[in-house]
Structures are given as C-alpha cells and as structure tokens.
C-alpha cells in the first residue's frame, strides 16, 4: 500500500544536538520525499547506533564495499503492500531515489528525474560530486566536528573516527582548509557552474541541473549548502557567499529548496 499519514515512510536520519537536518547525504532523501509528496516520519539515529539498529531491522548495508562503515544512513522503511507485512527497507540515497521513482511513479507523483533522464541525472550528480562536493568536504566535516553540531555520543564517535581518518585534529583541518575557500574551493564550484551553463542562459532556461525543472541532482547541491551552513552556523559568511557564486545559481537552487521545505510532508 502507498504511504499515508497514518502509515508513513520511516526515514532514518543522523542525530544532532537539535535533531534537525544537517547531513548532505540524508538531506537528499528528505528532499526526495518532500518533492514526491510522500508522508514520512523521521527517526534520528546517533552515529554509533547506526550499524546495530540496521542489522536488527534487517536493512541492507548502504556501503557494502566499505570495510569501516558498511551500514550508513539514509535508510527508509516503506510500508509493506501486504497487510501486516514487514516494511521494505532501502539504503543509500541513490538507491532510495530510484526506489521512490519506481514505487511512486509519475505522473501520479512528481518526478525526481525530469524527461526520464535518470542516467543523465546520475552523471551530473557524479560530476558535481567530483567538483563541488570533493572541494568542500574536508572543511565541512571539520566544521561539523569542531563546532559540536552532533549529539554527545555522535560527537564523540565523529571526532574519533574523523580525526583517525585525517590523521590529525579537526581544528588543524579547519586551519588548513580555510585558505582554500576563495581559491581551490571557489574554483571547483565555478567548474560545476560551467557544467550547468551548458544548458543556456540561466534567466531563460532556469538554474537547475535539468533547466527549469528541479531534480534529484539539485538535492545534492542543496545538501552541500545545508552541510556548510550547519557546520559554520547560520550567521557564518561562507555559505552566504556560496549562494552568490556563479551568477547566483546556487542561491536560486537553495531558494527553491527552502520553498519546498514550507510544503514538508513530515508527520
């Protein structure tokens, strides 16, 4: 049966001190659910609880090839089409997006992939990942840690595992990444912007990856903006500057996402 307010999709997200969205990976799934108009309930999970809970639920690993972190979020539990049946668990934001598009297809539900261009959307998301995401990731991770965004247990886990990953304290990572903001990071986002400029003039064809129609790939961009804003705080300067880069393209995408959030289907 389709998800309803009485029996919504369960969306497993990462806990924080405020239990509000902050992770770029889970935010893509949140936006996909809202865009589709699907009722969902959020269950926030602290980092050290992800693997035990997912194993208990029988959810598949989101990163099965990872030796360190095979169990990840986002994960959704879609109500079973059979009365009293077990929910359908889907892991990984890309797998979730495809599942939602198949299970709740257009035109009955808004599409995540305009023009049916799933492969093109995936290719653009990959390109954005190699440019915008990769350039920003180290700074965003370090800011999330040093500014204690997460819940207490999640924070301890995050600091320990990420400092082990970097081989240094996260405060040092912030210091190393800060000078790159107006150089390497800015350049990587400009490269991403040039990819989208191929669509044509933004004022004529729209700011989104697929032109005038928002799509799943745009949710990756929104997730990066959210990640940075949560890491440095709403009064920070970097995320506000980013919105103005590349002719204001990223700001236009963020504005559309903020409008989507006013229509949230979270129950």
C-alpha positions in Angstrom: 0.0 0.0 0.0 1.1 3.6 -0.5 2.5 5.5 2.4 -0.1 7.6 4.3 -0.2 10.0 7.2 -1.4 7.1 9.3 1.3 4.7 8.0 4.1 6.9 6.7 7.5 6.1 5.4 10.1 5.9 8.2 13.1 8.0 7.3 16.3 7.3 9.3 18.4 10.4 9.6 21.5 11.4 11.6 21.0 12.8 15.1 22.4 16.2 16.1 22.0 18.4 19.2 18.9 19.9 17.7 17.7 16.8 15.7 17.3 18.9 12.6 18.7 18.1 9.1 22.5 18.6 8.7 23.9 15.8 6.6 24.2 16.3 2.9 23.6 12.6 2.2 20.4 12.2 4.2 19.1 15.6 3.1 18.9 14.4 -0.5 16.5 11.7 0.7 14.4 14.1 2.8 14.0 16.4 -0.2 13.1 13.5 -2.5 10.3 12.5 -0.1 9.0 16.1 0.2 9.2 16.5 -3.6 7.2 13.3 -4.1 4.6 14.5 -1.6 5.1 11.3 0.5 4.2 11.3 4.2 7.3 10.4 6.3 8.3 10.3 9.9 11.9 10.9 10.9 13.8 8.8 13.3 17.1 10.3 14.3 20.0 7.9 15.0 23.2 8.6 16.8 26.3 7.6 14.8 27.3 4.6 17.0 23.8 3.2 16.8 23.5 3.0 13.0 25.1 -0.4 12.4 23.4 -2.2 15.4 20.0 -0.8 14.5 20.2 -1.6 10.8 21.3 -5.1 11.5 18.4 -5.5 13.9 16.0 -4.2 11.4 17.4 -6.3 8.6 18.1 -3.2 6.4 20.8 -3.7 3.7 24.2 -2.0 4.1 24.3 1.4 2.4 28.0 0.9 1.6 28.5 -2.8 1.4 32.0 -2.5 0.0 33.2 -0.3 2.9 35.3 -2.2 5.4 34.9 0.6 8.1 31.3 1.9 7.6 29.2 -0.6 5.7 26.0 0.5 7.4 25.0 4.1 6.7 22.0 6.4 6.5 19.8 7.4 4.9 17.6 4.4 5.1 13.9 4.3 4.5 11.2 1.8 5.6 8.3 1.9 3.2 5.1 0.3 4.5 4.5 -3.2 3.0 1.9 -3.5 0.3 0.6 -6.6 2.3 -1.5 -6.1 5.4 0.6 -6.9 8.5 3.6 -7.3 6.1 7.2 -6.2 7.0 8.3 -2.8 5.7 10.6 -2.6 2.7 14.0 -1.2 3.7 16.1 0.7 1.2 19.5 2.1 1.9 21.7 4.7 0.2 20.3 8.0 -1.2 20.7 7.0 -4.9 19.0 3.6 -4.3 16.3 5.3 -2.4 15.7 7.8 -5.2 15.3 5.1 -7.8 13.1 3.1 -5.5 10.8 6.0 -4.9 10.6 6.8 -8.6 9.6 3.2 -9.4 7.2 2.7 -6.5 5.6 6.2 -6.6 5.9 6.9 -10.3 5.0 10.0 -12.4 2.6 11.4 -13.4 0.7 10.4 -10.2 3.7 11.7 -8.2 6.2 14.4 -9.2 9.2 13.0 -10.8 12.7 13.1 -9.4 14.1 12.7 -12.9 12.6 15.1 -15.4 12.3 13.8 -19.0 13.0 10.3 -17.7 16.7 11.2 -17.8 17.9 9.0 -15.0 21.3 8.3 -16.4 22.0 11.9 -17.3 20.9 13.0 -13.8 23.2 10.4 -12.3 26.1 11.5 -14.5 25.6 15.2 -13.5 25.4 14.2 -9.8 28.7 12.3 -10.2 30.3 15.4 -11.9 29.0 17.7 -9.1 30.4 15.2 -6.5 33.8 15.3 -8.1 33.9 19.1 -8.2 31.7 20.9 -5.6 31.4 18.0 -3.1 35.1 16.9 -3.1 36.3 20.5 -2.7 34.0 21.3 0.2 34.0 18.0 2.1 37.1 18.4 4.3 36.1 21.9 5.5 32.5 20.9 6.1 33.5 17.7 8.0 35.9 19.6 10.2 33.4 22.4 11.0 30.7 19.9 11.9 33.1 18.3 14.4 34.8 21.4 15.9 31.5 23.3 16.3 29.9 20.3 18.1 26.9 20.0 15.9 26.1 16.4 16.8 24.6 14.8 19.9 27.0 13.9 22.6 27.6 10.2 21.7 27.6 11.0 18.0 30.1 13.8 18.5 32.5 11.6 20.4 32.2 8.9 17.6 32.5 11.5 14.8 35.6 13.2 16.3 37.4 9.9 17.0 36.7 8.4 13.6 37.3 11.5 11.5 40.5 12.5 13.3 41.7 9.0 12.7 40.7 9.3 9.0 42.5 12.7 8.6 45.4 11.7 10.9 45.2 15.0 12.7 42.9 17.0 14.9 39.9 18.5 13.1 40.9 22.0 14.3 44.0 21.6 12.2 42.0 20.6 9.2 39.9 23.8 9.5 43.1 25.9 9.6 44.4 24.1 6.5 41.1 24.4 4.6 40.3 28.0 5.4 42.8 29.5 2.9 41.3 27.3 0.1 37.9 28.9 0.4 38.5 31.7 -2.1 40.9 29.6 -4.3 40.5 25.9 -4.7 37.0 25.5 -3.3 35.8 28.6 -5.2 37.4 27.2 -8.4 35.8 23.8 -8.0 32.3 25.3 -7.7 33.0 27.5 -10.7 33.8 24.4 -12.7 30.5 22.9 -11.5 28.7 26.1 -12.6 30.3 26.0 -16.0 28.9 22.5 -16.5 25.4 23.8 -15.9 26.0 26.8 -18.0 25.8 24.4 -21.0 22.1 24.4 -20.5 22.0 28.0 -21.7 21.3 31.4 -20.1 20.0 30.8 -16.6 17.4 33.5 -16.8 15.9 31.7 -19.9 16.3 28.0 -19.1 16.3 28.0 -15.3 19.0 27.4 -12.7 18.6 23.7 -12.1 20.6 20.7 -13.4 17.8 19.9 -15.7 17.0 23.5 -16.6 13.6 24.7 -15.4 12.8 21.5 -13.5 14.3 20.6 -10.1 15.6 17.1 -9.9 17.4 14.7 -7.7 20.8 16.1 -8.6 19.8 19.5 -7.3 19.2 18.0 -3.9 22.9 17.1 -3.8 23.7 20.9 -4.2 21.2 21.8 -1.5 22.7 19.2 0.8 26.1 20.8 0.4 24.7 24.2 1.2 23.0 22.8 4.3 26.1 21.0 5.4 28.2 24.1 5.3 25.6 26.3 7.0 25.2 23.8 9.8 28.9 23.5 10.2 29.7 27.2 10.5 26.3 28.4 11.9 23.5 30.4 10.3 25.5 33.6 10.8 28.6 32.3 9.0 29.8 34.0 6.0 30.9 31.1 3.7 27.5 29.6 3.0 26.1 33.0 2.3 28.9 33.8 -0.1 28.5 30.5 -1.8 24.8 31.3 -2.7 26.1 34.3 -4.6 28.7 32.5 -6.6 28.3 31.7 -10.3 25.7 34.2 -11.1 23.6 33.3 -8.0 22.8 29.8 -9.4 23.3 28.1 -6.1 21.2 30.7 -4.3 18.4 30.1 -6.8 18.5 26.3 -6.1 18.6 26.9 -2.3 15.7 29.3 -2.6 13.6 26.6 -4.4 14.6 24.1 -1.7 13.6 26.5 1.1 10.2 26.8 -0.6 9.9 23.0 -0.8 10.5 22.8 3.0 7.4 25.0 3.6 5.5 22.2 2.0 7.2 19.4 4.0 5.3 16.2 4.2 6.9 15.2 7.5 4.4 13.9 10.0 
